[in-house]
């Protein structure tokens, strides 16, 4: 495991916890008892500063920076097969919240280096979470760092911070519209953000108080990849999704027919709001195709504890 002054991990003790929730979205059900072995987890999401060290040291090129293979995206327009990523673009007024295209745009040239597209930079964002990372990118970083991505159970257990069955990482009261404890959306989504929490998009890691285990940003800021495969719920149970992933692709990453696999993402993001995506809770979960990158999706790593 690579250690540095800007990288801190926290030891999480082994134990059992009540995973999931019966009170909100169907995909969180049922509540069940899960046991987790001890492990160490990053105190905050991987930052642009740290991801840059990985890229500089390895020459790695992220999925968003690579041209797309037409064989894997049957029916895609040629202009959409260029390197790029999904960027949140606020609407000018009220829109249909049932169509994620009203606030997401495919932006050619958008990547972790240029989070808002051509002309944007990481100036002032060095200590913000890295975004526009697809699952293979997060997995490649974790291998370089001598770590791995957390399972969904590990992530949720750590996010709860020892508060058994609590609604949020800080307790049961939703304070996001009065005295925010995390970076989420305040105002009318997706066109008005009052910035009550101080931010419109991502915030620096560690800006908010940690949970009971000393972990930052386990709610809001950016969604985070886990290693757990996601089983797609029935369509009528899927509910609204904050990041509105596209329908499954027409081919897998190895070219076989069928959709690309999903992984589970956790934690919600700066776009979550009770009006639409009430997912800044430990139990909340969502599917994401492994090739997808967005301006509100990042990750953190874990390392199994060894004597």
C-alpha positions in Angstrom: 0.0 0.0 0.0 1.4 3.4 -1.0 1.5 5.9 1.9 1.9 9.6 1.6 1.0 12.8 3.7 -2.2 13.3 1.7 -3.4 9.7 2.2 -4.9 8.5 5.5 -6.7 5.3 6.3 -8.9 4.4 9.3 -9.2 1.0 10.9 -12.7 -0.4 11.0 -13.3 -3.2 13.5 -15.0 -6.5 12.6 -18.6 -6.9 13.5 -22.2 -7.4 12.5 -24.6 -4.7 11.5 -28.1 -4.2 10.1 -27.6 -3.6 6.4 -30.2 -1.9 4.2 -33.4 -0.1 4.9 -37.1 -1.0 4.8 -38.2 2.6 4.8 -37.2 4.0 1.5 -36.3 2.7 -2.0 -37.2 -0.9 -2.8 -33.6 -1.8 -3.8 -32.5 -1.2 -0.2 -34.8 -4.0 1.1 -34.8 -6.1 3.2 -32.9 -5.1 6.3 -30.6 -8.1 7.0 -27.8 -8.9 9.4 -24.3 -8.9 7.8 -20.9 -9.7 9.3 -17.8 -7.8 8.1 -14.2 -8.6 8.9 -11.9 -5.8 10.0 -10.4 -3.7 7.3 -8.8 -0.3 6.7 -10.5 2.3 4.5 -9.5 5.7 3.1 -10.6 8.5 5.4 -11.9 10.4 2.4 -12.5 9.9 -1.4 -9.4 9.8 -3.7 -8.5 13.3 -4.6 -7.5 14.9 -7.9 -4.0 15.5 -6.4 -3.6 11.8 -5.5 -5.1 10.5 -8.8 -2.6 12.7 -10.7 0.3 10.9 -8.9 -1.1 7.6 -10.2 -1.5 8.8 -13.8 1.9 10.5 -13.7 3.6 7.4 -12.4 1.9 4.9 -14.7 0.9 6.8 -17.8 -2.7 5.4 -17.3 -5.4 6.7 -19.7 -8.9 6.7 -18.2 -12.0 5.3 -20.0 -13.3 8.9 -20.6 -10.0 9.8 -22.4 -10.2 6.9 -24.9 -12.2 6.7 -28.1 -15.2 4.3 -27.9 -15.2 1.0 -29.8 -18.2 1.1 -32.3 -18.6 -2.7 -31.8 -19.5 -2.2 -28.2 -22.0 0.7 -28.8 -24.2 -0.6 -31.6 -26.3 2.2 -33.0 -24.3 5.1 -31.5 -23.7 8.1 -33.7 -20.1 8.6 -34.8 -19.9 12.0 -33.1 -20.7 10.2 -29.8 -17.8 7.7 -30.1 -15.2 10.3 -29.2 -13.6 10.5 -25.8 -15.9 12.3 -23.3 -18.0 11.9 -20.2 -21.3 12.9 -18.6 -21.4 16.4 -17.1 -24.2 17.9 -14.9 -25.7 21.0 -16.6 -28.4 22.8 -14.5 -31.6 23.5 -16.3 -33.0 27.0 -16.8 -36.2 26.2 -14.9 -38.5 23.3 -13.8 -38.2 20.2 -15.9 -39.5 16.6 -16.0 -37.6 14.8 -13.3 -38.4 11.5 -15.0 -35.9 12.2 -17.7 -32.2 12.5 -16.6 -31.3 14.0 -20.0 -32.8 17.3 -18.7 -29.7 17.9 -16.6 -27.0 15.5 -17.9 -25.0 16.2 -21.1 -22.5 14.0 -22.9 -19.5 16.4 -23.2 -16.7 15.4 -25.6 -13.4 16.1 -24.0 -14.7 16.0 -20.4 -12.5 13.9 -18.2 -10.9 13.9 -14.7 -8.4 16.5 -16.1 -11.1 18.7 -17.5 -14.2 18.0 -15.3 -16.5 20.5 -17.1 -15.2 19.8 -20.6 -12.6 21.5 -22.9 -11.2 24.7 -21.4 -11.8 23.6 -17.8 -8.9 22.7 -15.5 -8.2 21.3 -12.0 -7.0 24.7 -10.7 -8.4 25.0 -7.2 -9.8 21.5 -7.2 -6.6 19.6 -6.2 -8.2 18.4 -2.9 -11.7 17.7 -4.3 -12.6 14.1 -5.2 -11.5 12.9 -8.6 -14.5 12.4 -10.9 -15.1 11.1 -14.4 -13.6 7.7 -13.3 -15.2 4.6 -14.6 -15.0 1.3 -12.7 -11.9 0.0 -14.5 -10.2 3.3 -13.7 -10.9 3.0 -10.0 -9.9 -0.6 -10.0 -6.6 0.2 -11.8 -5.8 3.0 -9.2 -6.5 0.6 -6.3 -4.1 -2.0 -7.7 -1.4 0.6 -8.2 -1.9 1.7 -4.6 -1.7 -1.9 -3.3 -5.4 -1.8 -2.2 -8.8 -2.7 -3.6 -12.3 -1.2 -3.9 -14.6 -1.9 -0.9 -17.5 -4.3 -1.1 -20.9 -2.8 -0.7 -21.2 -4.3 2.8 -17.8 -2.9 3.9 -18.7 0.5 2.5 -22.1 0.7 4.3 -20.7 -0.7 7.6 -18.0 2.0 7.5 -20.5 4.8 6.5 -22.7 4.0 9.5 -19.9 4.9 11.8 -21.1 2.6 14.6 -24.7 4.1 14.6 -26.8 0.9 14.3 -29.9 1.4 12.2 -29.5 5.2 12.0 -31.0 7.0 9.0 -27.9 9.1 8.3 -24.2 8.8 9.1 -24.8 11.4 11.8 -28.1 10.2 13.3 -31.8 10.2 12.4 -32.5 13.9 11.7 -32.3 15.2 8.2 -30.5 18.5 8.6 -29.5 19.1 5.0 -32.0 22.0 4.5 -31.2 23.7 7.8 -27.7 23.0 9.0 -26.0 20.8 6.4 -23.7 18.0 7.5 -22.8 17.0 3.9 -22.6 18.3 0.4 -26.0 17.8 -1.1 -28.5 19.9 -3.1 -30.4 22.7 -1.5 -33.1 24.5 -3.5 -35.2 23.4 -6.4 -33.6 20.7 -8.4 -32.1 20.8 -11.1 -32.1 24.6 -11.7 -31.7 26.4 -8.3 -29.0 25.6 -5.8 -29.1 28.0 -2.8 -25.6 26.8 -1.7 -26.7 26.6 1.9 -23.9 24.0 2.3 -21.4 26.3 0.6 -21.1 24.4 -2.7 -22.7 24.0 -6.0 -20.6 21.1 -7.2 -17.9 19.0 -5.4 -16.4 20.2 -2.1 -12.9 19.6 -0.8 -12.5 16.3 1.0 -12.7 16.6 4.8 -14.7 19.9 4.6 -17.5 18.4 6.8 -17.2 16.7 10.2 -16.4 13.0 10.0 -18.7 10.2 11.1 -18.2 8.1 14.2 -15.3 6.2 12.6 -13.5 9.3 11.6 -14.5 9.0 7.9 -15.3 12.1 5.7 -17.8 12.4 2.8 -19.6 9.1 3.4 -22.8 11.1 2.5 -23.0 13.4 -0.5 -20.2 15.1 -2.4 -19.6 12.2 -4.9 -21.1 8.7 -5.4 -18.5 6.0 -4.8 -17.8 2.8 -6.6 -17.9 -0.6 -4.8 -16.7 -3.9 -6.1 -20.1 -5.5 -5.6 -22.1 -6.5 -8.7 -25.5 -5.0 -8.8 -28.6 -7.2 -9.5 -31.0 -5.0 -11.5 -34.4 -4.8 -9.7 -37.7 -5.1 -11.6 -38.3 -2.0 -13.7 -41.4 -1.0 -11.7 -39.3 -1.1 -8.5 -36.3 0.8 -9.8 -37.4 4.2 -8.6 -35.7 7.5 -9.5 -31.9 7.5 -9.9 -29.8 10.5 -9.2 -27.3 9.8 -11.9 -29.8 8.4 -14.4 -27.6 5.7 -15.9 -28.4 4.9 -19.5 -30.1 1.7 -20.5 -27.8 -1.3 -20.7 -25.4 -1.4 -23.6 -25.9 -3.8 -26.5 -22.6 -5.7 -25.8 -20.3 -6.6 -22.9 -16.8 -5.3 -22.5 -15.5 -8.5 -24.1 -17.8 -8.2 -27.1 -20.4 -10.8 -26.2 -24.1 -10.0 -26.7 -25.9 -8.6 -23.6 -25.6 -5.6 -21.3 -22.4 -4.4 -19.7 -22.3 -5.5 -16.0 -23.4 -3.1 -13.3 -21.5 -2.3 -10.1 -23.1 -0.9 -6.9 -22.4 2.7 -6.1 -23.0 4.2 -2.7 -23.2 7.5 -0.7 -25.2 9.9 -2.9 -23.7 13.1 -4.2 -23.9 16.9 -4.3 -26.9 16.4 -6.6 -29.0 14.4 -4.1 -32.1 16.0 -2.7 -35.2 14.7 -0.9 -37.2 16.2 -3.8 -35.8 13.6 -6.2 -33.0 11.4 -5.0 -33.0 10.9 -1.3 -29.8 8.9 -1.3 -27.4 10.6 1.0 -27.9 7.7 3.5 -25.7 4.7 4.3 -28.4 2.2 3.1 -28.9 3.9 -0.3 -27.6 2.2 -3.3 -27.7 2.5 -7.1 -26.5 0.6 -10.2 -23.9 2.0 -12.6 -22.6 0.4 -15.7 -18.9 -0.2 -15.4 -18.0 1.9 -18.5 -19.9 5.0 -17.2 -18.1 8.1 -15.8 -19.8 11.3 -14.6 -19.0 14.6 -12.9 -20.4 13.3 -9.6 -18.8 9.8 -9.3 -15.6 8.9 -7.5 -14.2 6.3 -5.2 -12.1 5.4 -2.1 -10.0 2.3 -1.4 -9.7 -0.3 1.4 -7.0 -2.7 2.6 -7.7 -5.8 4.6 -6.1 -5.6 8.0 -3.2 -8.0 8.6 -1.5 -8.8 11.9 
